[in-house]
Amino acid sequence: MIPYSRQDINEDDVQAVLETLRSDWLTQGPAIEQFEQALCAHTGATHAVATASATAALHIACLALGLKAGGRLWTTPNTFVASANCGRYCGAQVDFVDIDPRSYNLDPQALAAKLADAARTNTLPDVVVAVDFAGQPCDWDALGKLKQQYGFRLIDDASHALGSTWNGRPIGNMPAADITVFSFHPVKMITTAEGGVAITQHDEIAESLRLLRNHGITREASKLQQSSHGPWYYEQQSLGYHYRMTDIQAALGASQLKRLNEFVKTRQQRAARYDALLSALPLATPWQHSAASSARHLYPIRLHDISQRRRVFEQLRQQGIGVQVHYIPVHLQPDYRQFGFAEGRYPQAEAYYAGAISLPLFTRMTDAEQDEVVARLTEALT
């Protein structure tokens, strides 16, 4: 089987984990802070708060921005369910904005029209979660202007986009984004096995994120609300969660981060090779925005004849090609249909999904493996 993605672990990564296992700290130790500092250095952000997963980071990001029961969160339907679920965890109402048919990201024009309608009915969103799908950055210039006009808070779900840039600025350092979230799942750009991070330029938001990831508890003397009972004293100051990353995971992540530029370069080369090899086939290859540099987390194609999608997908799987589909539109999931969502609500997202197949793409993919993918896909289409 040629998998659709695969982690890239080397001996330095193994050694970093072993050193941590032999140290005095397995959780809540120095490796976490070192990893957070390395992420800040890479992105140019001021604060990084490592978490147990990107889903956890999205949840506390919403809470840190004040999302609560009765609030509103909007996101794209072309994403993993976590981008929407984080709003429901807070008791908020979730709605969606259709995608741009070229980038497959949230469409700024569709967002502008929906915001204008919402302003007339006093139903503007409190938080918008924009997703940098497949590593392709959203149009952060357009999103920033809409945020300034309508006053919502903005989260960048950049789970696919560590190493991507917009107008030369690293994702994680977009002025429009209050918080950026990265994922370190094994198929992402770098891995901590499981893990995520919330990145922000704002001191108060970072303080709230740190409190929320650790049960709402602080031991810092300067932040205590009551008189200390002694050196053992701590306070739960809000209802938080056990969303911490371990030192073992952080050590792996810090080691992996040293190779991020290499990983991105390799993925971009593989994607460019796909572009050339697939140019004559009846499908659309991923469009790239001129202002963006994508880390190319995924390589999604769209078949011109959508009636062939299932047959092509199944044939490729039977031949050992680990294709995937990213994503089933969130609003079509059974758990979201209970809120009145149905087919036809977001036509661009549904049209993309109807013909989408993600081809294998990973850093250690060989020319021979890529040629095999293209050969089997060509056979399936012809």
MOGILIN-V827701 format. One line per field, one symbol per residue. phi: phi as a letter, one per 20 degrees, with the letter a starting at -180 (. if undefined). A space follows every 50 residues. Layout:
phi->???
This chain:
phi->.effbafcddfffffffffffeeecdcldfffffffffffffeneecccf cfafffffffffffenfbgnfccdbefeafgffeggffgeneedcccfef feemegegfffgffffffffdlcffecddedefmoffffffffffffffd nfecdeedgecfnecclneffocegfefbddddcfgeefccdmcqbbddb edfffffffffffcmmdcdfgfdfecffeqfefbcedbedbedfeeffff ffffffffdgffffgffffffffggffefeefbdeffcffedceflfcce dcffeffegfffgfffffendefccccfggfefgfeffenfbgnfcffff ffgfdebeegbbfefegfffffgfffffffed
